[in-house]
Amino acid sequence: MTDDRQERIRRRAHEIWEQAGRPEGAHMEHWDRAAAEIDAEKKPKDKAAPKKAAARPKAVKAEKPAKAPAKAKPAKPKAKA
């Protein structure tokens, strides 16, 4: 690994760590993600479908569960006249 590449990965991993809120114990994931991003910069882009580096997944809003249909109440007997 060249010194320049390692330094770029180190700086990017540090940025990822800070963006993630400085969690403890995630240094390998940050390093691997940074290395993948740095290596992806050097590879020629595929014209058909360019791939982005592993980005943080966007938060998806949870849908509210659908309400169950109301149960039909039994009909009241008609009053006798």
SVG drawing of the C-alpha trace seen along z (x, -y; Angstrom):
<svg xmlns="http://www.w3.org/2000/svg" viewBox="-98 -14 102 24">
<polyline fill="none" stroke="black" stroke-width="0.4" points="0.0,0.0 1.5,-3.3 2.0,-6.0 -0.2,-8.5 -3.0,-5.9 -2.8,-5.0 -2.9,-8.6 -5.9,-9.3 -7.7,-6.3 -6.8,-7.4 -8.2,-10.9 -11.4,-9.6 -11.9,-7.0 -11.6,-9.8 -14.2,-11.8 -16.6,-8.8 -16.0,-8.3 -16.8,-11.9 -20.0,-11.8 -21.1,-8.7 -20.9,-10.4 -17.5,-9.1 -18.6,-5.6 -16.2,-3.3 -15.3,0.0 -16.3,-0.7 -12.8,-1.6 -12.5,1.4 -15.8,0.7 -14.8,-3.0 -11.3,-1.9 -12.8,0.6 -15.4,-1.9 -12.8,-4.6 -10.5,-2.1 -13.4,-1.1 -14.1,-4.8 -10.5,-5.6 -10.0,-2.6 -13.3,-3.3 -11.9,-6.8 -9.0,-5.2 -11.1,-2.6 -12.5,-3.6 -16.2,-4.3 -18.5,-1.8 -20.5,-3.7 -23.6,-1.5 -24.2,-1.8 -21.8,-3.9 -21.6,-2.6 -21.3,-4.9 -19.1,-4.1 -20.8,-2.5 -22.9,-5.4 -24.8,-5.6 -28.3,-4.2 -31.0,-6.8 -33.5,-6.6 -36.8,-5.2 -39.9,-6.4 -41.8,-3.5 -45.3,-3.2 -48.1,-3.2 -49.7,0.3 -53.0,0.4 -56.0,0.5 -58.0,3.6 -61.5,3.2 -64.2,2.5 -66.1,5.5 -69.8,5.5 -72.1,5.2 -75.0,7.6 -78.3,5.9 -80.7,5.1 -84.0,6.9 -86.8,4.6 -89.4,3.6 -92.8,5.2 -95.6,2.8"/>
</svg>
